[in-house]
Amino acid sequence: MTGDGTNDAPALAQADVGVAMNSGTTAAKEASNMVDLDSSPTKLIDIVEIGKQLLITRGALTTFSIANDVAKYFAIIPALFVSRYKGLEALNIMKLHSPTSAVLSAVFNALIIIALIPLALRGVQFRPATSSALLRRNVLIYGVGGLILPFI
């Protein structure tokens, strides 16, 4: 919601994201979440694009972090205790033979995360897709995957 007048203040206060123009009234500025200092609503398009890029980057990093943690818990931790509890040998999918190799694997994992910091700072590029392209991709992935997966 954008606004600059006293009449816009209630709507700005109720909006999820309220943007007031700098040339607007004090009531509108106080009710909004952000104030556009240049009073140029055309910049809102750029703000939305940056927000989408930030959201996608955060999602990509969260997905990587969760996948990394799952791999760590199910691959490295059983190897730490395989010498003490022989039943965990079935969970040792990486075939780490000693606790030392498991610790080295965890250190390597930490180094990989450090190497990914530039990606986190640069961000993941947002590429808008048409609804037909999204439908085609989803039908291909989920439809064909659903037909093939039961036979694997």
N, C-alpha and C positions, 0 to 999 in steps of 0.2 A: 504494500500500500504506500503510495506517495501522496504527500499533501503539503500545503504551505499556509493554510488559514486556520482560524479558530474553529470553523465548522468541521475541519478534517481531524481535529485532535481526538475525539472519541474513537473514530475509526482507526487512527494511527495507534492508539493505546490498545485496541483489541486485536490488531493485526499480528500475525506471527513475526513478520519483519516490517517495521514501519520506517519509512525514510522521509524526513522532512527537508525542505529546501532551506538553505541558509537565509534566503531573502524572506522567508515566511515569518509567521508570528511566533512569539515566545511559547505560547501554549502548544503549538504544533511541534516545536523543537523538543519541548519537555516530554511530550507524549510519545515521541517516536523512539526507535532503537538507534537510528543513525541519522546524522545530519549531513546532507550533501553540501559541502562548502562552496562549490562552484554553481550551485542551483541549476544543474544541467541533468535532467532526467534521462538523457540519452546514454549516460554512463552506466545506467542500471543493467544494460545488456552485458557490458564488460564485467560488472560485479557478479552477475549470475553465472557467466562462463568461468570466472575464477573460482566461484563457490563450487561448481560442479567438478572442476579439476581437483580442488582440495578434498572433496568428498570421495572421489574415485581413488585418489592417492591414499587417503586414510583407509579405505576399504581394501586396497591392494596390500598395504602394509599389515593390516590386521589379519587378512587371510594368510599372508606369509608367516606371520608370527604364530598363529594358531597351528598351521601345518608344521612349522619348525618345532614347536613344543610337543606336538603329538609324536613326531619322529623321534625326538629326544627321549620322551618317556617310554616309548615302546621299543626303541632300538638300543639306546645307550644304557639305561638303568638296569634292564635285565642282565646285561653283560657285567655290570659291577658286582652282582650277587650270584652269578652262575657258579662260581667256585664253592660257595657256601651252600647254596640250595640247588641241587642238581635238577629239580623239577623246572627251573626257569630256563633250562637249555633249549627247550622248544621255542621260547620267545626270543632267543638270541638270533634274530634274522640277519644281522650283519656279520655274524660269525666272528665277533670280537673275542679273542682267546683269553684275555686277561683284563683285570681292572685297569691296568696301565693303558691298554689300547682303548678302553672306553673313555678314560680321562682325556687322552690325546684326541679322540674323536670329538669330545665336548669342546676342547680348546679350538680345534679346527672350525667347529660350528660357530663359536664366538668370533673368530677371525672373519668368517664369511659375512656375519651380520655387520661387522665394522666396515667391510668392503661395500656394503649396500647403502651406507649413509648418503653418498652422493645421489643415488636414485631417490631417496626419501626427500632430499632437499630440492631436487629438480622437479619431482612430481611426475605423475603418470598423465600423459596427454589425453584429454577428453575428445573423443571423436563421435559427434552426433550421428545416429543412424536412423534411417526411415523406418516406419512401422512395418513395411513389407520386408525389409531386410532383416529386422529382428524376428519376424514371424518365420521367415525362411530358415534362418539360423536355428531357431528353437525347434522347429519341426525336424530339421535334419539331425540335430544333436539328440533330442529326446525321442523322436519317433524312430529313427534308424537305430539309435542306441538301445531303445527298448525292445526292438525286434532281435537284435544281435546278442545282447547281454545274457538272456536266458540260456543260450546255447554254448556259452563259454564256460 
